[in-house]
């Protein structure tokens, strides 16, 4: 069953067509890779489906419901959470603090007045939710491999750990579908291998994952299925082995002249 579907998705930017009639399906509990050369439309696709930009034409369906035109926070509350190519953390907060803020969407006590009153009187519901929140934070940190340094400020963390923390913040919002935009950027091979293990563990928690990544070793070694965009057009959709043999994909990455010589 498709958790996310785009039908005829098209996006124009002042005469430039970033997405051209793209039909895509993301199946529940799969790891889907979305790849393509620079400028192929990958980030535009993420921005449209998560509500950051509106499509020119076409529709987006999440769990069978049309969501075209929904605002990013509305999409997030539905259960579709994304990360960004550039990390966006609260540098003056610890890892725990960042993850707690990431879980704001799913907290019951969202009213400042309500939280203030319950904090003063230390109500049973407040204490119960506080304990639940810190337990959840600890679980997420273990999942992404950051449990050893929970009190470190985000601004003092290495870039690799900041990327892991951004994934942890996204997990705190309890996504049904997690979209990762260039998660392995800046990582060495050992760090990349650990990241792949983390993403598999996330899938095993029942979360569907879409990975946008330039590192084809990551995509080929991690994803159940891969879709390829080129100049805003979907040119291939299949298993890693099918994509590896697809002549259109080879031509897209190598170029016609070099491909013809080989």
LUMTIRO-192960 format. One line per field, with one value per residue: residue number from 1; residue in three letters; x, y, z of N, C-alpha, C, O in turn. Coordinates in steps of 0.02 Angstrom, whole numbers, plus 50000, padded with zeros to 5 digits. Atoms other than C-alpha are relative to their C-alpha. Example, Ala and Ser with C-alpha at 12.3 -4.5 7.8 and 13.67 -1.06 7.14 Angstrom:
<recs>
nr	c(1_2)
rest	c(ALA_SER)
n_X	c(50045_49958)
n_Y	c(49941_49941)
n_Z	c(50000_49997)
ca_X	c(50615_50684)
ca_Y	c(49775_49947)
ca_Z	c(50390_50357)
c_X	c(50045_49961)
c_Y	c(50060_50055)
c_Z	c(50000_50037)
o_X	c(50097_49986)
o_Y	c(50059_50110)
o_Z	c(50033_50045)
</recs>
This chain:
<recs>
nr	c(1_2_3_4_5_6_7_8_9_10_11_12_13_14_15_16_17_18_19_20_21_22_23_24_25_26_27_28_29_30_31_32_33_34_35_36_37_38_39_40_41_42_43_44_45_46_47_48_49_50_51_52_53_54_55_56_57_58_59_60_61_62_63_64_65_66_67_68_69_70_71_72_73_74_75_76_77_78_79_80_81_82_83_84_85_86_87_88_89_90_91_92_93_94_95_96_97_98_99_100_101_102_103_104_105_106_107_108_109_110_111_112_113_114_115_116_117_118_119_120_121_122_123_124_125_126_127_128_129_130_131_132_133_134_135_136_137_138_139_140_141_142_143_144_145_146_147_148_149_150_151_152_153_154_155_156_157_158_159_160_161_162_163_164_165_166_167_168_169_170_171_172_173_174_175_176_177_178_179_180_181_182_183_184_185_186_187_188_189_190_191_192_193_194_195_196_197_198_199_200_201_202_203_204_205_206_207_208_209_210_211_212_213_214_215_216_217_218_219_220_221_222_223_224_225_226_227_228_229_230_231_232_233_234_235_236_237_238_239_240_241_242_243_244_245_246_247_248_249_250_251_252_253_254_255_256_257_258_259_260_261_262)
rest	c(UNK_UNK_UNK_UNK_UNK_UNK_UNK_UNK_UNK_UNK_UNK_UNK_UNK_UNK_UNK_UNK_UNK_UNK_UNK_UNK_UNK_UNK_UNK_UNK_UNK_UNK_UNK_UNK_UNK_UNK_UNK_UNK_UNK_UNK_UNK_UNK_UNK_UNK_UNK_UNK_UNK_UNK_UNK_UNK_UNK_UNK_UNK_UNK_UNK_UNK_UNK_UNK_UNK_UNK_UNK_UNK_UNK_UNK_UNK_UNK_UNK_UNK_UNK_UNK_UNK_UNK_UNK_UNK_UNK_UNK_UNK_UNK_UNK_UNK_UNK_UNK_UNK_UNK_UNK_UNK_UNK_UNK_UNK_UNK_UNK_UNK_UNK_UNK_UNK_UNK_UNK_UNK_UNK_UNK_UNK_UNK_UNK_UNK_UNK_UNK_UNK_UNK_UNK_UNK_UNK_UNK_UNK_UNK_UNK_UNK_UNK_UNK_UNK_UNK_UNK_UNK_UNK_UNK_UNK_UNK_UNK_UNK_UNK_UNK_UNK_UNK_UNK_UNK_UNK_UNK_UNK_UNK_UNK_UNK_UNK_UNK_UNK_UNK_UNK_UNK_UNK_UNK_UNK_UNK_UNK_UNK_UNK_UNK_UNK_UNK_UNK_UNK_UNK_UNK_UNK_UNK_UNK_UNK_UNK_UNK_UNK_UNK_UNK_UNK_UNK_UNK_UNK_UNK_UNK_UNK_UNK_UNK_UNK_UNK_UNK_UNK_UNK_UNK_UNK_UNK_UNK_UNK_UNK_UNK_UNK_UNK_UNK_UNK_UNK_UNK_UNK_UNK_UNK_UNK_UNK_UNK_UNK_UNK_UNK_UNK_UNK_UNK_UNK_UNK_UNK_UNK_UNK_UNK_UNK_UNK_UNK_UNK_UNK_UNK_UNK_UNK_UNK_UNK_UNK_UNK_UNK_UNK_UNK_UNK_UNK_UNK_UNK_UNK_UNK_UNK_UNK_UNK_UNK_UNK_UNK_UNK_UNK_UNK_UNK_UNK_UNK_UNK_UNK_UNK_UNK_UNK_UNK_UNK_UNK_UNK_UNK_UNK_UNK_UNK_UNK_UNK_UNK_UNK_UNK_UNK_UNK_UNK)
n_X	c(50042_49960_50010_49995_50008_50006_50033_49991_49972_49963_49982_49965_49971_49986_49981_49960_50041_49961_50033_50039_50050_49969_50041_49958_50030_49957_50037_49991_49945_49943_49950_49999_49949_50016_49934_49997_49947_50018_50051_50048_50066_50009_50018_50066_50051_50008_50031_50071_50040_50002_50038_49959_50020_50062_49991_50034_50054_49994_50025_49962_50044_49966_50047_50061_50034_49966_49970_49971_50018_49994_49940_49951_50015_50057_49973_49961_50047_50029_49952_49946_49948_49941_49939_49976_49930_49962_50029_50033_50006_49995_49931_49990_50034_49970_50035_50065_50043_50019_50048_50062_50034_50022_50060_50054_50061_50035_50013_50069_50002_49969_50018_49953_50036_50014_49937_49978_50040_49986_49932_50003_50032_49969_50055_49980_49996_49939_49942_50002_49979_49929_49962_50008_49961_49928_49989_50001_49939_49945_50008_49981_49927_49970_50013_49955_49931_49976_50018_49942_49984_50065_49998_49958_50038_50002_49949_49933_49998_49973_50050_50032_50048_50054_50046_50037_50047_50057_50043_50032_50053_50055_50032_50038_50067_50034_50022_50019_49956_49942_49964_49932_49969_49926_49979_49931_49955_49944_49982_49951_50031_50021_50059_50055_50024_50040_50063_50043_50028_50050_50059_50033_50032_50060_50049_50023_50048_50063_50001_49982_49945_49978_49932_49972_49929_49955_49955_50035_49987_50051_50065_50002_49993_50049_50070_50039_50020_49968_50030_49950_50024_49953_50034_50069_50039_49983_49976_49993_50030_49990_49954_49931_49971_50032_49974_49929_49996_50043_49959_50016_49966_49928_49990_50013_49943_49937_50002_50008_49937_49962_50039_49994_49932_49995)
n_Y	c(49940_49939_49951_49935_50005_49938_50012_49945_49944_49953_49937_49952_49941_49946_50028_50061_50055_50041_50065_50005_50053_50055_50048_50039_50031_50024_50053_50003_50036_50011_49947_49979_49952_49952_49978_49965_49950_49934_49965_50048_49990_50039_49956_49970_50051_50000_49937_50000_50048_49981_49938_49940_49964_50028_50024_49964_50047_50067_50009_50040_50036_50031_50050_49997_49936_49946_49951_49944_49935_50000_49966_50048_50026_50045_50062_50032_50028_50060_50055_49998_49958_49997_49965_49954_50008_49963_50014_49943_50020_49948_50009_49987_50053_50066_50048_50013_49942_49999_50054_49983_49952_50037_50037_49954_50015_50058_49993_49982_49937_49950_49933_49973_49990_50067_50029_49961_50019_50069_50001_49973_50046_50066_50048_50067_50004_49964_50041_50059_49981_49982_50062_50030_49961_50014_50069_49999_49968_50048_50052_49972_49990_50067_50022_49966_50007_49939_50004_49991_49930_49966_49933_49957_49951_50017_49960_50028_50067_50007_49996_50065_50009_49952_50031_50052_49966_49976_50058_50014_49950_50020_50060_49980_49982_50064_50001_50060_49997_49957_49982_49980_49964_50004_50014_50023_49947_49985_50058_50047_50065_50033_49964_50014_50068_49996_49966_50048_50045_49961_49993_50066_50008_49957_50037_50056_49972_49990_49934_49998_49953_49979_49974_49964_50005_50004_50057_50057_50060_50000_50016_50069_50046_49987_49991_50054_49977_49937_49961_49955_49940_49964_49940_49998_50056_50066_50040_50071_50019_50072_50025_49978_50036_49975_49932_50006_50022_49959_49960_49929_49976_49998_49942_49940_49986_50000_49958_50039_50014_50049_50063_50030_50027_50061)
n_Z	c(50000_50005_49948_50033_50072_50039_50064_50047_49962_50042_49968_50042_49969_50048_50064_49991_49975_49953_49999_50062_50003_49964_49963_49954_49941_49946_49967_49927_49968_50043_50006_50070_50018_50053_50024_50063_50001_49974_50040_50029_49972_49939_49944_50017_49985_49927_49979_50019_49962_49930_49993_50000_50060_50028_50069_50054_50019_49971_49932_49951_49954_49944_49974_50040_49993_50036_49954_50038_49972_49927_49974_49975_49933_50007_50028_49946_49951_50030_49992_50050_49971_50043_49980_50051_50020_49949_49935_49967_49931_49949_49979_49930_49962_50002_50043_49969_50011_50071_50014_49966_50043_50059_49983_49982_50037_49974_49929_49983_49963_50044_49978_49951_49937_49973_49976_49943_49942_49981_49973_49932_49953_50008_50007_50020_50073_50021_49984_50043_50067_49997_49998_50066_50047_49992_50021_50073_50023_49991_50051_50065_50000_50009_50068_50046_49977_49967_49929_49956_49984_50004_49972_50042_50039_50072_50036_49988_50026_50067_50053_50009_49946_50011_50049_49963_49956_50039_50010_49935_49991_50044_49971_49941_50023_50013_50070_50037_50059_49987_50061_49982_50056_49998_49930_49994_50022_49955_49959_50028_50011_49938_49974_50046_49985_49939_50017_50035_49949_49964_50043_50000_49934_50002_50039_49959_49953_50035_50032_50071_50009_50067_49995_50057_49986_50058_49991_50029_49960_49947_50031_50024_49945_49948_50020_50030_50066_50018_50055_50028_50034_50042_50026_49976_50027_49974_50056_49981_49936_49994_49949_50013_50056_50061_50013_50019_50071_50042_50047_49993_49939_50016_50044_49960_49957_50036_50060_50061_50035_49962_49999_50067_50007_49960)
ca_X	c(50000_50065_50090_50135_50087_50114_50008_50061_50166_50232_50326_50378_50495_50484_50496_50606_50516_50589_50463_50377_50221_50299_50201_50278_50228_50313_50259_50234_50388_50509_50672_50657_50804_50775_50925_50976_51110_51117_50966_50863_50719_50749_50743_50597_50502_50534_50486_50322_50266_50308_50215_50363_50315_50152_50143_50101_49998_49963_49921_50002_49915_49971_49889_49762_49715_49750_49869_49918_49923_49941_50065_50227_50173_50009_50102_50218_50070_50001_50162_50276_50439_50593_50774_50874_51039_51103_51079_50960_50986_50967_51153_51134_51034_51095_51049_50912_50844_50843_50750_50622_50582_50572_50436_50328_50205_50161_50148_49979_50022_50053_49967_50090_49959_49911_50093_50131_49988_50025_50210_50170_50058_50164_50008_50015_49981_50124_50248_50192_50216_50385_50447_50378_50464_50636_50618_50574_50722_50841_50771_50796_50975_51015_50937_51048_51203_51216_51176_51354_51352_51175_51230_51342_51282_51230_51349_51497_51457_51554_51464_51430_51345_51246_51174_51129_51048_50943_50878_50844_50744_50641_50609_50548_50399_50352_50349_50257_50363_50539_50622_50811_50895_51081_51104_51278_51352_51525_51537_51685_51655_51649_51526_51421_51411_51349_51221_51155_51134_51039_50921_50887_50849_50726_50639_50628_50532_50395_50443_50445_50602_50643_50829_50891_51076_51219_51320_51267_51352_51233_51082_51128_51172_51025_50868_50734_50686_50759_50680_50784_50744_50828_50781_50623_50566_50558_50664_50677_50597_50655_50765_50950_50998_50872_50932_51114_51076_50958_51032_50940_51015_51190_51174_51106_51258_51395_51336_51298_51473_51561_51422_51433_51623_51598)
ca_Y	c(50000_50173_50291_50435_50463_50602_50613_50721_50827_50980_51132_51283_51421_51572_51470_51331_51165_51083_50940_50876_50769_50657_50503_50420_50300_50268_50102_50077_50023_50027_50122_50216_50302_50459_50501_50603_50727_50903_51002_50845_50899_50795_50938_51019_50855_50852_51035_51008_50851_50926_51088_51208_51254_51230_51126_51210_51058_50884_50815_50741_50607_50552_50393_50413_50591_50740_50861_50979_51155_51100_51202_51120_51109_51029_50900_50866_50840_50711_50611_50662_50732_50789_50837_50964_50967_51098_51054_51167_51140_51243_51265_51329_51175_51001_50849_50811_50988_50980_50814_50874_51022_50903_50808_50962_50909_50750_50818_50832_50981_51106_51255_51366_51407_51225_51172_51314_51271_51086_51120_51224_51093_50945_50855_50670_50693_50819_50706_50556_50648_50716_50541_50475_50616_50583_50396_50427_50544_50413_50282_50396_50439_50253_50221_50350_50309_50470_50405_50432_50623_50685_50843_50911_51073_51049_51188_51091_50929_50866_50888_50702_50698_50854_50760_50614_50735_50809_50634_50610_50772_50712_50545_50637_50696_50512_50509_50382_50437_50509_50602_50618_50748_50707_50623_50555_50721_50748_50572_50455_50273_50208_50343_50311_50125_50167_50287_50150_50036_50175_50199_50011_50014_50158_50055_49908_50024_50029_50197_50220_50309_50408_50444_50579_50552_50579_50435_50291_50162_50214_50206_50039_49960_50027_50048_49922_50025_50172_50309_50418_50596_50690_50868_50848_50689_50517_50407_50246_50155_49984_49878_49924_49789_49850_50029_49976_49900_50035_50117_50281_50295_50252_50383_50510_50492_50460_50565_50509_50524_50429_50300_50272_50246_50113)
ca_Z	c(50000_49954_50101_49984_49803_49678_49522_49375_49492_49402_49467_49365_49423_49307_49149_49221_49244_49399_49401_49245_49267_49400_49455_49608_49745_49911_49984_50171_50269_50123_50106_49943_49862_49759_49650_49501_49445_49518_49461_49426_49538_49695_49820_49727_49746_49934_49951_49860_49951_50121_50086_50075_49897_49803_49644_49480_49431_49496_49667_49823_49925_50097_50161_50022_50072_49957_50044_49902_49972_50154_50257_50314_50497_50442_50339_50487_50605_50482_50505_50359_50430_50335_50366_50266_50171_50294_50476_50573_50759_50918_50949_51127_51181_51223_51121_51246_51229_51039_51038_51165_51053_50905_50997_51023_50888_50981_51157_51237_51350_51210_51291_51385_51516_51537_51554_51675_51792_51789_51820_51974_52052_51990_51932_51901_51714_51699_51789_51688_51525_51579_51620_51455_51361_51435_51408_51226_51207_51276_51157_51007_51057_51071_50901_50815_50917_51019_51193_51257_51260_51294_51385_51246_51166_50985_50931_51002_50914_50761_50595_50582_50752_50708_50559_50672_50793_50655_50616_50802_50808_50660_50748_50903_50800_50778_50588_50484_50336_50357_50213_50229_50117_50091_50262_50221_50164_50240_50313_50289_50239_50418_50472_50317_50358_50533_50461_50346_50497_50586_50439_50432_50619_50589_50455_50576_50693_50561_50486_50297_50236_50079_50056_49938_49919_49795_49868_49757_49868_50006_49890_49814_49980_50078_49974_49929_49778_49684_49578_49464_49410_49268_49220_49324_49235_49314_49202_49304_49449_49510_49622_49643_49519_49390_49410_49395_49223_49160_49004_49033_49208_49146_49009_49134_49247_49120_48973_48797_48726_48866_48873_48684_48696_48830)
c_X	c(50044_49983_50002_49996_49998_49973_50008_50033_50046_50015_50042_50027_50019_50028_50043_49956_50043_49973_49952_49956_50025_49948_50047_49958_50054_49959_50015_50059_50056_50051_50007_50056_49976_50065_49992_50057_49978_49950_49948_49930_49987_49976_49933_49944_49987_49964_49926_49960_49995_49969_50041_49990_49939_50013_49965_49941_50011_49978_50048_49950_50042_49949_49932_49963_50037_50025_50032_49976_50003_50065_50048_49984_49940_50022_50038_49953_49966_50048_50054_50051_50062_50060_50023_50073_50046_49966_49971_49984_49998_50068_50012_49964_50039_49963_49931_49951_49975_49946_49933_49960_49974_49936_49940_49935_49958_49985_49929_49996_50032_49983_50048_49967_49989_50064_50024_49963_50017_50071_50000_49974_50026_49946_50026_50008_50063_50061_50004_50025_50073_50043_49998_50044_50075_50017_50003_50064_50059_49997_50024_50076_50035_49993_50049_50073_50030_49989_50057_50011_49938_50003_50044_49955_50004_50054_50070_50008_50035_49944_49962_49947_49942_49949_49960_49948_49940_49951_49963_49943_49939_49963_49958_49929_49959_49973_49974_50044_50055_50037_50068_50035_50076_50025_50074_50051_50054_50023_50053_49967_49976_49937_49939_49971_49956_49934_49952_49968_49945_49936_49962_49963_49936_49945_49970_49952_49932_49993_50022_50052_50012_50068_50019_50074_50040_50046_49964_50015_49949_49933_49996_50003_49945_49927_49969_49984_50029_49961_50051_49965_50056_49963_49926_49956_50022_50020_50008_49971_50009_50046_50070_50031_49970_50026_50072_50007_49961_50041_49986_50036_50075_50015_49993_50061_50066_50001_50001_50066_50040_49966_50008_50070_50009_49957)
c_Y	c(50062_50047_50071_49989_50069_49982_50061_50061_50042_50063_50042_50057_50049_49972_49937_49947_49954_49930_49996_49937_49936_49958_49957_49969_49979_49949_49999_49956_49979_50055_50015_50050_50044_50032_50036_50051_50065_50034_49955_50008_49965_50044_50035_49951_49998_50062_50002_49953_50018_50069_50064_50042_49966_49975_50045_49959_49934_49999_49957_49967_49966_49955_50004_50066_50054_50053_50058_50066_50003_50034_49949_49972_49953_49932_49961_49968_49937_49940_49997_50052_49997_50028_50042_49987_50034_49990_50063_49979_50061_49991_50010_49951_49935_49956_49985_50057_50004_49948_50015_50050_49966_49961_50043_49983_49945_50005_50023_50069_50056_50071_50024_50008_49933_49971_50036_49980_49930_49993_50024_49948_49928_49945_49933_49995_50034_49957_49938_50016_50018_49937_49966_50035_49984_49928_49995_50031_49953_49945_50025_50009_49933_49977_50031_49999_50061_49998_50017_50073_50044_50072_50048_50050_49982_50037_49972_49930_49999_50000_49935_49989_50049_49972_49944_50031_50026_49943_49984_50049_49982_49940_50018_50021_49939_49996_49932_49994_50051_50011_50029_50030_50003_49984_49981_50053_50013_49941_49958_49931_49965_50033_49987_49931_50000_50034_49952_49952_50036_50005_49933_49989_50042_49965_49943_50022_50013_50066_49993_50054_50014_50034_50034_50006_49996_49938_49937_49935_49995_49978_49927_49949_50004_49992_49937_50016_50069_50033_50053_50057_50029_50057_50000_49944_49936_49955_49926_49990_49924_49982_50027_49966_50023_50070_49998_49982_50045_50048_50074_50029_50005_50061_50065_50019_50006_50048_49958_49981_49946_49933_49964_49968_49935_49944)
c_Z	c(50000_50058_49971_49925_49970_49931_49956_50031_49956_50039_49954_50042_49946_49934_50004_50030_50042_50006_49942_50001_50034_50036_50042_50054_50048_50039_50075_50019_49951_50011_49926_49989_49943_49978_49934_50003_50033_49953_49971_50028_50067_50058_49986_50017_50075_50023_49983_50044_50074_50012_50001_49937_49971_49929_49950_49976_50037_50073_50041_50046_50053_50035_49966_50003_49961_50048_49962_50029_50075_50020_50029_50069_49999_49974_50054_50052_49973_50007_49947_50023_49955_50037_49940_49984_50050_50067_50031_50072_50045_50033_50074_50046_49994_49951_50028_49986_49929_49986_50032_49959_49938_50013_50017_49966_50033_50075_50012_50032_49959_50019_50053_50068_50034_50030_50062_50064_50024_50028_50072_50049_49993_49994_49975_49925_49975_50013_49955_49930_49998_49999_49931_49948_50005_49982_49924_49972_50005_49948_49931_49996_49992_49927_49951_50023_50034_50075_50047_50021_49996_50022_49960_49962_49926_49961_50008_49972_49932_49948_49992_50053_49994_49950_50033_50045_49962_49984_50065_50014_49958_50030_50061_49982_49980_49929_49979_49938_50014_49935_50020_49939_50011_50071_50007_49979_50052_50041_49965_49993_50063_50029_49956_50013_50062_49988_49966_50050_50040_49960_49997_50066_50003_49961_50041_50055_49968_49965_49927_49990_49926_50009_49935_50012_49935_50004_49977_50036_50057_49971_49980_50057_50052_49978_49971_49928_49988_49943_49979_49963_49957_49966_50018_49977_50033_49942_50018_50069_50006_50057_49985_49939_49934_49982_49976_49926_49953_49957_50007_50061_49987_49957_50039_50041_49963_49941_49937_49968_50036_50000_49933_49991_50038_49971)
o_X	c(50093_49925_49970_50025_49966_49994_49982_50018_50094_49971_50095_49993_50073_50081_50051_49926_50083_50011_49915_49977_50023_49912_50092_49906_50106_49907_50070_50067_50090_50036_50032_50062_49948_50097_49940_50078_49918_49958_49909_49882_49931_49927_49894_49892_49929_49918_49886_49908_49948_49968_50014_49997_49928_50052_49915_49887_50064_49957_50088_49906_50091_49898_49880_49913_50098_49988_50066_49917_49996_50115_50027_49993_49935_49999_50032_49967_49947_50026_50090_50038_50079_50053_49993_50109_50098_49906_49999_49931_50015_50077_50059_49963_50075_49912_49882_49893_49917_49898_49881_49899_49919_49897_49888_49881_49897_49960_49903_49950_50085_50017_50061_49997_50001_50063_50049_49994_50024_50083_50035_50003_50004_49948_50079_50054_50094_50103_50058_50063_50107_50093_50049_50074_50108_50071_50045_50091_50100_50050_50058_50106_50086_50039_50072_50116_50090_49991_50046_50046_49934_49960_50054_49903_50056_50082_50114_50061_50031_49886_49902_49892_49886_49889_49900_49892_49884_49890_49904_49891_49883_49902_49909_49884_49903_49913_49995_50062_50041_50058_50071_50044_50100_50067_50102_50111_50038_50068_50053_49911_49922_49891_49883_49910_49905_49882_49892_49909_49894_49881_49901_49908_49887_49887_49910_49915_49886_49938_50074_50047_50014_50075_50019_50096_50020_50071_49922_49975_49927_49899_49946_49974_49940_49885_50002_49981_50040_49941_50085_49921_50115_49915_49883_49897_50082_49980_50016_49969_49979_50065_50084_50065_50006_50037_50091_50056_49965_50080_50031_50058_50107_50064_50030_50077_50110_50055_50028_50075_50062_49999_50016_50076_50049_49955)
o_Y	c(50066_50063_50116_49942_50115_49933_50115_50117_50017_50089_50021_50082_50044_49993_49902_49957_49916_49883_50043_49883_49882_49984_49925_49995_49952_49966_50016_49901_49930_50108_49974_50098_50020_50068_50036_50070_50074_50032_49976_49981_49965_50029_50046_49971_49997_50058_50031_49972_49997_50094_50117_50103_49906_50006_50077_49987_49922_50050_49918_50001_49932_49978_49996_50074_50059_50077_50099_50075_50057_50029_49895_49912_49907_49880_49900_49913_49893_49883_49948_50112_49944_50063_50040_49955_50008_50000_50117_49952_50117_49950_49982_49959_49924_49976_49983_50046_50020_49962_50000_50044_49982_49949_50017_49989_49945_49957_50064_50108_50080_50117_49988_49994_49925_49944_50005_49969_49919_49951_49995_49938_49883_49894_49929_49963_50010_49949_49918_49978_50003_49934_49941_50003_49976_49914_49960_50006_49950_49924_49989_49993_49929_49948_49997_50028_50073_50050_50030_50085_50090_50111_50105_50031_49959_50010_49988_49900_50048_49984_49934_49966_50034_49981_49936_50006_50025_49952_49968_50029_49988_49936_49984_50018_49946_49990_49880_49939_50108_49964_50080_49997_50040_50021_49990_50038_50023_49949_49952_49922_49934_49998_49981_49922_49968_50015_49952_49935_50005_49997_49932_49962_50021_49965_49929_49982_50038_50085_49963_50108_49968_50080_50003_50034_49963_49915_49909_49888_49941_49935_49894_49895_49961_49968_49898_49972_50107_49999_50083_50046_50024_50046_50019_49942_49924_49944_49884_50035_49887_50024_50050_49997_50030_50085_50037_50002_50036_50089_50115_50087_50054_50096_50113_50078_50044_50071_49903_49924_49898_49881_49903_49916_49892_49889)
o_Z	c(50036_50070_49997_49898_49996_49901_49971_50011_49927_50075_49930_50087_49916_49911_49954_50083_50017_50016_49930_49981_50005_50080_50016_50073_50029_50068_50097_49994_49964_50039_49888_50026_49894_50017_49902_50057_50046_49892_49927_49999_50092_50092_50033_50041_50097_50064_50021_50070_50107_50068_50012_49939_49981_49892_49966_49963_50066_50101_50014_50073_50039_50059_49998_49968_49967_50091_49992_50041_50104_49985_50050_50081_50039_49997_50060_50075_50012_50005_49943_50024_49928_50088_49886_50023_50068_50074_50024_50086_50024_50078_50102_50107_49946_49923_49991_49968_49917_49950_50003_49952_49914_49966_50038_49996_50027_50104_49975_50017_49977_49997_50102_50120_50094_50085_50109_50116_50084_50071_50114_50103_50029_50028_49943_49900_49927_49969_49934_49900_49949_49963_49907_49905_49954_49957_49896_49923_49960_49922_49895_49945_49957_49899_49904_49989_50028_50108_50106_50070_49956_50003_49980_49936_49902_49914_49968_49980_49895_49964_49981_50038_50014_49957_50020_50051_49987_49985_50064_50039_49980_50026_50076_50024_49955_49918_50004_49916_50031_49902_50054_49888_50053_50097_50060_49976_50111_50083_49903_50017_50063_50051_49981_50010_50065_50015_49981_50043_50057_49988_49997_50067_50033_49982_50038_50083_50000_49945_49913_50020_49885_50049_49882_50062_49887_49953_50013_50033_50073_49999_49995_50053_50096_50015_49937_49885_50034_49895_50020_49921_49974_49930_49978_49994_50041_49896_49973_50110_49967_50098_49929_49900_49884_49924_49933_49894_49892_49982_50000_50060_50006_49970_50027_50048_49983_49921_49937_49947_50004_49996_49931_49960_50019_49998)
</recs>
